[in-house]
Amino acid sequence: MTPEGQVTEGTATNLFLVERGALVTPPRSTGILPGVTRAIVLALARREDVTTREEPVPVRRLRSAAEVFLTSSTIEIVPVVRLDGREVAHGEPGELTRLLQARYTAHVQRTLRVAGTR
């Protein structure tokens, strides 16, 4: 968290939230890790015609998000289903989170197949 109260990332993860169907992630200018998985998720979302925005995320905005998830190369895309004791997306991975999980898994499988043929 920044001194101004902006949520930026997890210990080794990038943060995403969904608001009104748009995918939001803190901007790199906040000092977050660039994140290979973060970049792939943003590209996949754009390919699905999902609006993406890199904007500051104050705690209150995070708490009101329809969906929240974290990304990293080791955990891929992990939904946050509870935040401060409150269920996020009814305690289930949200629709956009599930879509991006499926697209990311397919991307990784394609990448591994291509790498295996060399």
C-alpha positions as CSV (number, residue, x, y, z in Angstrom):
1,M,0.0,0.0,0.0
2,T,1.2,3.5,-0.8
3,P,1.4,6.3,1.8
4,E,-1.7,7.7,0.1
5,G,-3.7,4.6,0.8
6,Q,-3.5,3.1,-2.6
7,V,-3.5,-0.7,-2.8
8,T,-0.8,-1.7,-5.3
9,E,0.0,-5.5,-5.2
10,G,0.5,-8.5,-3.1
11,T,3.8,-9.7,-1.8
12,A,4.7,-11.4,-5.1
13,T,1.5,-10.9,-7.0
14,N,-0.3,-8.3,-9.2
15,L,-3.7,-7.1,-8.3
16,F,-6.8,-6.8,-10.5
17,L,-10.4,-5.8,-9.9
18,V,-13.5,-5.7,-12.0
19,E,-15.8,-2.7,-11.9
20,R,-18.8,-2.4,-14.2
21,G,-17.3,-5.0,-16.5
22,A,-14.0,-3.2,-16.8
23,L,-10.7,-4.7,-15.7
24,V,-8.7,-2.4,-13.5
25,T,-5.1,-2.8,-12.2
26,P,-2.8,-0.3,-10.5
27,P,-0.5,1.5,-12.9
28,R,3.2,0.6,-13.0
29,S,4.0,4.2,-12.0
30,T,3.0,3.2,-8.4
31,G,6.2,1.1,-8.3
32,I,4.6,-2.3,-8.7
33,L,6.4,-5.3,-10.3
34,P,5.8,-5.2,-14.0
35,G,4.6,-8.8,-14.0
36,V,4.8,-11.1,-17.0
37,T,1.4,-12.7,-16.1
38,R,0.0,-9.2,-15.5
39,A,0.9,-8.2,-19.1
40,I,-0.5,-11.4,-20.5
41,V,-3.8,-11.0,-18.6
42,L,-4.2,-7.4,-19.8
43,A,-3.5,-8.6,-23.4
44,L,-6.0,-11.5,-23.1
45,A,-8.7,-9.1,-21.7
46,R,-8.2,-6.7,-24.6
47,R,-8.5,-9.6,-27.0
48,E,-11.9,-10.3,-25.4
49,D,-12.9,-6.7,-25.9
50,V,-12.8,-6.1,-22.2
51,T,-12.1,-2.5,-21.2
52,T,-8.8,-2.3,-19.3
53,R,-7.7,0.5,-17.2
54,E,-4.5,1.2,-15.2
55,E,-5.6,3.4,-12.3
56,P,-4.9,3.9,-8.6
57,V,-6.9,1.6,-6.4
58,P,-7.8,3.0,-3.0
59,V,-8.9,0.5,-0.3
60,R,-12.5,1.7,-0.6
61,R,-12.5,1.0,-4.3
62,L,-11.1,-2.5,-3.8
63,R,-13.8,-3.2,-1.2
64,S,-16.6,-2.3,-3.6
65,A,-15.2,-4.2,-6.6
66,A,-17.4,-6.9,-8.2
67,E,-14.5,-9.2,-8.6
68,V,-10.9,-9.2,-7.4
69,F,-8.0,-11.5,-8.3
70,L,-4.3,-11.8,-8.0
71,T,-1.8,-13.0,-10.7
72,S,1.8,-14.3,-10.8
73,S,3.7,-16.8,-12.9
74,T,3.6,-19.4,-10.1
75,I,-0.1,-19.0,-9.1
76,E,-1.4,-17.9,-12.5
77,I,-4.8,-16.3,-11.7
78,V,-6.3,-16.7,-8.2
79,P,-9.6,-15.2,-7.3
80,V,-10.1,-13.3,-4.1
81,V,-13.4,-14.5,-2.7
82,R,-13.2,-12.9,0.8
83,L,-11.8,-9.5,1.6
84,D,-12.0,-8.0,5.1
85,G,-14.5,-10.7,6.0
86,R,-16.8,-9.8,3.1
87,E,-17.5,-12.1,0.3
88,V,-16.4,-10.9,-3.1
89,A,-18.5,-12.1,-6.1
90,H,-20.8,-14.1,-3.8
91,G,-17.7,-16.1,-2.6
92,E,-17.1,-17.6,-6.0
93,P,-14.7,-16.6,-8.8
94,G,-16.5,-14.0,-10.9
95,E,-17.4,-14.3,-14.6
96,L,-14.6,-12.3,-15.9
97,T,-12.1,-14.0,-13.6
98,R,-13.2,-17.4,-14.8
99,L,-13.0,-16.3,-18.5
100,L,-9.5,-14.9,-18.0
101,Q,-8.4,-18.1,-16.1
102,A,-9.6,-20.2,-19.1
103,R,-7.9,-18.0,-21.6
104,Y,-4.7,-17.9,-19.6
105,T,-4.6,-21.7,-19.2
106,A,-5.1,-22.0,-23.0
107,H,-2.3,-19.5,-23.6
108,V,0.1,-21.4,-21.3
109,Q,-0.7,-24.7,-23.0
110,R,-0.2,-23.3,-26.5
111,T,3.1,-21.8,-25.3
112,L,4.3,-25.1,-23.9
113,R,3.3,-27.0,-27.0
114,V,5.3,-24.6,-29.2
115,A,8.3,-24.7,-26.9
116,G,8.2,-28.5,-26.9
117,T,8.4,-28.7,-30.7
118,R,11.8,-26.9,-30.9
